[in-house]
Amino acid sequence: MLTRLQNLRQGTRSVNDYVEEFSLLLTRNELPDSVVQLVLRFIGTPTSTSTAMSQFDPLTVSEDQQRAVAFEL
């Protein structure tokens, strides 16, 4: 499960679908990440969306999700 979380990418799925799987994998792994670490894990590897999202310096995964959904539209 940890490998799946570490390799998780949004790809062609919607932000909400990505968040759903991210949350599920995060729950199953029970990682002791800080909020900052979770945001960095959520943003993931550089893509056009993650690069755009990282410039906003999100403080929570929820905040990043909201901006990503708006960006996706």
N, CA, C and O atoms as a GROMACS GRO file, in nm:
protein
  292
    1MET      N    1   0.082  -0.120   0.000
    1MET     CA    2   0.000   0.000   0.000
    1MET      C    3   0.086   0.127   0.000
    1MET      O    4   0.051   0.226  -0.063
    2LEU      N    5   0.198   0.122   0.071
    2LEU     CA    6   0.286   0.240   0.073
    2LEU      C    7   0.341   0.267  -0.066
    2LEU      O    8   0.351   0.383  -0.107
    3THR      N    9   0.378   0.164  -0.137
    3THR     CA   10   0.430   0.180  -0.273
    3THR      C   11   0.323   0.241  -0.363
    3THR      O   12   0.352   0.329  -0.444
    4ARG      N   13   0.199   0.194  -0.349
    4ARG     CA   14   0.089   0.251  -0.428
    4ARG      C   15   0.072   0.400  -0.398
    4ARG      O   16   0.051   0.480  -0.489
    5LEU      N   17   0.082   0.437  -0.269
    5LEU     CA   18   0.069   0.578  -0.232
    5LEU      C   19   0.185   0.659  -0.290
    5LEU      O   20   0.164   0.768  -0.343
    6GLN      N   21   0.306   0.607  -0.278
    6GLN     CA   22   0.423   0.679  -0.328
    6GLN      C   23   0.422   0.695  -0.479
    6GLN      O   24   0.476   0.792  -0.532
    7ASN      N   25   0.362   0.600  -0.548
    7ASN     CA   26   0.358   0.605  -0.695
    7ASN      C   27   0.230   0.664  -0.749
    7ASN      O   28   0.212   0.670  -0.871
    8LEU      N   29   0.141   0.706  -0.663
    8LEU     CA   30   0.012   0.759  -0.705
    8LEU      C   31   0.030   0.888  -0.786
    8LEU      O   32   0.101   0.979  -0.744
    9ARG      N   33  -0.034   0.893  -0.900
    9ARG     CA   34  -0.031   1.010  -0.987
    9ARG      C   35  -0.174   1.039  -1.031
    9ARG      O   36  -0.255   0.947  -1.042
   10GLN      N   37  -0.203   1.162  -1.057
   10GLN     CA   38  -0.336   1.198  -1.103
   10GLN      C   39  -0.362   1.145  -1.243
   10GLN      O   40  -0.470   1.091  -1.270
   11GLY      N   41  -0.266   1.159  -1.330
   11GLY     CA   42  -0.283   1.112  -1.467
   11GLY      C   43  -0.402   1.179  -1.533
   11GLY      O   44  -0.414   1.302  -1.530
   12THR      N   45  -0.489   1.100  -1.592
   12THR     CA   46  -0.604   1.156  -1.664
   12THR      C   47  -0.730   1.162  -1.580
   12THR      O   48  -0.833   1.211  -1.626
   13ARG      N   49  -0.723   1.114  -1.456
   13ARG     CA   50  -0.843   1.118  -1.371
   13ARG      C   51  -0.867   1.257  -1.316
   13ARG      O   52  -0.777   1.341  -1.315
   14SER      N   53  -0.988   1.280  -1.270
   14SER     CA   54  -1.023   1.410  -1.214
   14SER      C   55  -0.952   1.431  -1.080
   14SER      O   56  -0.904   1.335  -1.019
   15VAL      N   57  -0.947   1.555  -1.037
   15VAL     CA   58  -0.887   1.587  -0.907
   15VAL      C   59  -0.961   1.512  -0.797
   15VAL      O   60  -0.898   1.455  -0.708
   16ASN      N   61  -1.094   1.512  -0.803
   16ASN     CA   62  -1.172   1.445  -0.698
   16ASN      C   63  -1.146   1.295  -0.695
   16ASN      O   64  -1.141   1.236  -0.586
   17ASP      N   65  -1.131   1.231  -0.810
   17ASP     CA   66  -1.098   1.088  -0.813
   17ASP      C   67  -0.960   1.064  -0.754
   17ASP      O   68  -0.939   0.967  -0.681
   18TYR      N   69  -0.866   1.151  -0.787
   18TYR     CA   70  -0.731   1.140  -0.733
   18TYR      C   71  -0.734   1.156  -0.580
   18TYR      O   72  -0.669   1.079  -0.509
   19VAL      N   73  -0.809   1.254  -0.532
   19VAL     CA   74  -0.817   1.279  -0.387
   19VAL      C   75  -0.880   1.159  -0.316
   19VAL      O   76  -0.837   1.122  -0.206
   20GLU      N   77  -0.979   1.099  -0.378
   20GLU     CA   78  -1.044   0.983  -0.318
   20GLU      C   79  -0.945   0.868  -0.298
   20GLU      O   80  -0.938   0.809  -0.190
   21GLU      N   81  -0.868   0.838  -0.402
   21GLU     CA   82  -0.769   0.731  -0.389
   21GLU      C   83  -0.656   0.771  -0.295
   21GLU      O   84  -0.609   0.688  -0.217
   22PHE      N   85  -0.611   0.895  -0.302
   22PHE     CA   86  -0.507   0.944  -0.213
   22PHE      C   87  -0.550   0.928  -0.067
   22PHE      O   88  -0.473   0.878   0.015
   23SER      N   89  -0.671   0.968  -0.036
   23SER     CA   90  -0.723   0.959   0.101
   23SER      C   91  -0.733   0.814   0.146
   23SER      O   92  -0.698   0.781   0.259
   24LEU      N   93  -0.782   0.728   0.058
   24LEU     CA   94  -0.794   0.586   0.092
   24LEU      C   95  -0.657   0.526   0.122
   24LEU      O   96  -0.640   0.457   0.223
   25LEU      N   97  -0.561   0.551   0.036
   25LEU     CA   98  -0.426   0.497   0.057
   25LEU      C   99  -0.360   0.557   0.180
   25LEU      O  100  -0.286   0.488   0.251
   26LEU      N  101  -0.385   0.684   0.204
   26LEU     CA  102  -0.328   0.750   0.321
   26LEU      C  103  -0.383   0.687   0.449
   26LEU      O  104  -0.308   0.663   0.544
   27THR      N  105  -0.512   0.660   0.450
   27THR     CA  106  -0.575   0.597   0.566
   27THR      C  107  -0.519   0.456   0.589
   27THR      O  108  -0.492   0.417   0.702
   28ARG      N  109  -0.503   0.382   0.483
   28ARG     CA  110  -0.454   0.244   0.495
   28ARG      C  111  -0.308   0.236   0.538
   28ARG      O  112  -0.265   0.136   0.595
   29ASN      N  113  -0.231   0.342   0.511
   29ASN     CA  114  -0.090   0.342   0.546
   29ASN      C  115  -0.063   0.400   0.684
   29ASN      O  116   0.041   0.372   0.743
   30GLU      N  117  -0.154   0.481   0.735
   30GLU     CA  118  -0.140   0.542   0.867
   30GLU      C  119  -0.001   0.604   0.888
   30GLU      O  120   0.070   0.568   0.983
   31LEU      N  121   0.036   0.694   0.801
   31LEU     CA  122   0.166   0.758   0.809
   31LEU      C  123   0.165   0.872   0.910
   31LEU      O  124   0.065   0.942   0.924
   32PRO      N  125   0.275   0.891   0.981
   32PRO     CA  126   0.282   1.000   1.079
   32PRO      C  127   0.329   1.131   1.016
   32PRO      O  128   0.403   1.207   1.079
   33ASP      N  129   0.286   1.159   0.893
   33ASP     CA  130   0.330   1.280   0.823
   33ASP      C  131   0.271   1.404   0.888
   33ASP      O  132   0.159   1.404   0.938
   34SER      N  133   0.349   1.511   0.885
   34SER     CA  134   0.297   1.641   0.928
   34SER      C  135   0.207   1.695   0.816
   34SER      O  136   0.203   1.638   0.707
   35VAL      N  137   0.136   1.802   0.844
   35VAL     CA  138   0.048   1.862   0.743
   35VAL      C  139   0.130   1.905   0.621
   35VAL      O  140   0.086   1.885   0.508
   36VAL      N  141   0.246   1.962   0.643
   36VAL     CA  142   0.332   2.005   0.533
   36VAL      C  143   0.374   1.884   0.449
   36VAL      O  144   0.372   1.890   0.326
   37GLN      N  145   0.411   1.775   0.513
   37GLN     CA  146   0.450   1.655   0.440
   37GLN      C  147   0.333   1.598   0.359
   37GLN      O  148   0.352   1.551   0.247
   38LEU      N  149   0.212   1.604   0.416
   38LEU     CA  150   0.095   1.556   0.344
   38LEU      C  151   0.068   1.639   0.219
   38LEU      O  152   0.036   1.585   0.113
   39VAL      N  153   0.082   1.770   0.233
   39VAL     CA  154   0.061   1.858   0.117
   39VAL      C  155   0.163   1.827   0.009
   39VAL      O  156   0.128   1.818  -0.108
   40LEU      N  157   0.288   1.812   0.048
   40LEU     CA  158   0.392   1.779  -0.050
   40LEU      C  159   0.367   1.644  -0.114
   40LEU      O  160   0.389   1.626  -0.234
   41ARG      N  161   0.322   1.548  -0.036
   41ARG     CA  162   0.289   1.415  -0.089
   41ARG      C  163   0.171   1.426  -0.186
   41ARG      O  164   0.170   1.359  -0.290
   42PHE      N  165   0.072   1.509  -0.151
   42PHE     CA  166  -0.046   1.528  -0.235
   42PHE      C  167  -0.010   1.593  -0.368
   42PHE      O  168  -0.057   1.551  -0.473
   43ILE      N  169   0.073   1.695  -0.363
   43ILE     CA  170   0.114   1.765  -0.486
   43ILE      C  171   0.190   1.669  -0.576
   43ILE      O  172   0.172   1.670  -0.698
   44GLY      N  173   0.277   1.586  -0.517
   44GLY     CA  174   0.344   1.481  -0.592
   44GLY      C  175   0.450   1.531  -0.687
   44GLY      O  176   0.511   1.636  -0.668
   45THR      N  177   0.469   1.452  -0.791
   45THR     CA  178   0.572   1.482  -0.889
   45THR      C  179   0.528   1.595  -0.980
   45THR      O  180   0.408   1.618  -0.996
   46PRO      N  181   0.621   1.665  -1.040
   46PRO     CA  182   0.587   1.779  -1.126
   46PRO      C  183   0.499   1.741  -1.245
   46PRO      O  184   0.534   1.655  -1.326
   47THR      N  185   0.386   1.806  -1.253
   47THR     CA  186   0.297   1.801  -1.369
   47THR      C  187   0.249   1.943  -1.389
   47THR      O  188   0.280   2.030  -1.307
   48SER      N  189   0.176   1.970  -1.493
   48SER     CA  190   0.130   2.107  -1.512
   48SER      C  191   0.041   2.151  -1.396
   48SER      O  192   0.050   2.265  -1.351
   49THR      N  193  -0.044   2.060  -1.346
   49THR     CA  194  -0.132   2.096  -1.234
   49THR      C  195  -0.054   2.110  -1.105
   49THR      O  196  -0.073   2.207  -1.032
   50SER      N  197   0.035   2.014  -1.075
   50SER     CA  198   0.107   2.021  -0.949
   50SER      C  199   0.201   2.141  -0.945
   50SER      O  200   0.219   2.202  -0.840
   51THR      N  201   0.260   2.174  -1.057
   51THR     CA  202   0.347   2.292  -1.063
   51THR      C  203   0.266   2.419  -1.038
   51THR      O  204   0.309   2.508  -0.965
   52ALA      N  205   0.149   2.426  -1.098
   52ALA     CA  206   0.062   2.541  -1.076
   52ALA      C  207   0.016   2.548  -0.932
   52ALA      O  208   0.010   2.656  -0.874
   53MET      N  209  -0.016   2.434  -0.872
   53MET     CA  210  -0.064   2.430  -0.735
   53MET      C  211   0.045   2.466  -0.635
   53MET      O  212   0.018   2.534  -0.536
   54SER      N  213   0.166   2.422  -0.659
   54SER     CA  214   0.274   2.449  -0.565
   54SER      C  215   0.307   2.597  -0.554
   54SER      O  216   0.359   2.641  -0.452
   55GLN      N  217   0.279   2.673  -0.658
   55GLN     CA  218   0.308   2.817  -0.651
   55GLN      C  219   0.215   2.890  -0.554
   55GLN      O  220   0.246   3.001  -0.511
   56PHE      N  221   0.100   2.828  -0.520
   56PHE     CA  222   0.008   2.890  -0.425
   56PHE      C  223   0.049   2.865  -0.280
   56PHE      O  224  -0.008   2.924  -0.189
   57ASP      N  225   0.146   2.777  -0.259
   57ASP     CA  226   0.195   2.744  -0.126
   57ASP      C  227   0.080   2.701  -0.035
   57ASP      O  228   0.056   2.765   0.068
   58PRO      N  229   0.009   2.594  -0.071
   58PRO     CA  230  -0.106   2.550   0.007
   58PRO      C  231  -0.066   2.505   0.147
   58PRO      O  232   0.042   2.449   0.166
   59LEU      N  233  -0.153   2.529   0.243
   59LEU     CA  234  -0.124   2.492   0.381
   59LEU      C  235  -0.187   2.359   0.419
   59LEU      O  236  -0.143   2.295   0.515
   60THR      N  237  -0.290   2.315   0.345
   60THR     CA  238  -0.354   2.187   0.374
   60THR      C  239  -0.385   2.117   0.243
   60THR      O  240  -0.387   2.178   0.136
   61VAL      N  241  -0.409   1.986   0.252
   61VAL     CA  242  -0.446   1.909   0.134
   61VAL      C  243  -0.582   1.958   0.084
   61VAL      O  244  -0.603   1.967  -0.037
   62SER      N  245  -0.672   1.989   0.175
   62SER     CA  246  -0.804   2.038   0.136
   62SER      C  247  -0.795   2.168   0.055
   62SER      O  248  -0.864   2.184  -0.046
   63GLU      N  249  -0.710   2.258   0.099
   63GLU     CA  250  -0.691   2.384   0.028
   63GLU      C  251  -0.633   2.359  -0.111
   63GLU      O  252  -0.674   2.421  -0.209
   64ASP      N  253  -0.539   2.267  -0.119
   64ASP     CA  254  -0.479   2.234  -0.248
   64ASP      C  255  -0.582   2.168  -0.339
   64ASP      O  256  -0.586   2.195  -0.459
   65GLN      N  257  -0.665   2.081  -0.282
   65GLN     CA  258  -0.769   2.015  -0.360
   65GLN      C  259  -0.866   2.118  -0.419
   65GLN      O  260  -0.901   2.110  -0.537
   66GLN      N  261  -0.910   2.212  -0.338
   66GLN     CA  262  -1.004   2.315  -0.385
   66GLN      C  263  -0.943   2.396  -0.500
   66GLN      O  264  -1.011   2.423  -0.599
   67ARG      N  265  -0.819   2.432  -0.487
   67ARG     CA  266  -0.754   2.508  -0.595
   67ARG      C  267  -0.734   2.423  -0.718
   67ARG      O  268  -0.748   2.472  -0.831
   68ALA      N  269  -0.700   2.295  -0.700
   68ALA     CA  270  -0.680   2.206  -0.813
   68ALA      C  271  -0.810   2.185  -0.890
   68ALA      O  272  -0.809   2.179  -1.013
   69VAL      N  273  -0.921   2.172  -0.818
   69VAL     CA  274  -1.051   2.156  -0.883
   69VAL      C  275  -1.082   2.282  -0.965
   69VAL      O  276  -1.129   2.272  -1.078
   70ALA      N  277  -1.056   2.398  -0.908
   70ALA     CA  278  -1.080   2.524  -0.981
   70ALA      C  279  -0.989   2.534  -1.103
   70ALA      O  280  -1.032   2.579  -1.209
   71PHE      N  281  -0.865   2.491  -1.088
   71PHE     CA  282  -0.769   2.494  -1.198
   71PHE      C  283  -0.810   2.398  -1.309
   71PHE      O  284  -0.790   2.426  -1.427
   72GLU      N  285  -0.869   2.286  -1.269
   72GLU     CA  286  -0.909   2.181  -1.364
   72GLU      C  287  -1.022   2.229  -1.455
   72GLU      O  288  -1.031   2.186  -1.569
   73LEU      N  289  -1.106   2.317  -1.405
   73LEU     CA  290  -1.218   2.366  -1.484
   73LEU      C  291  -1.167   2.455  -1.591
   73LEU      O  292  -1.246   2.508  -1.670
   0.00000   0.00000   0.00000
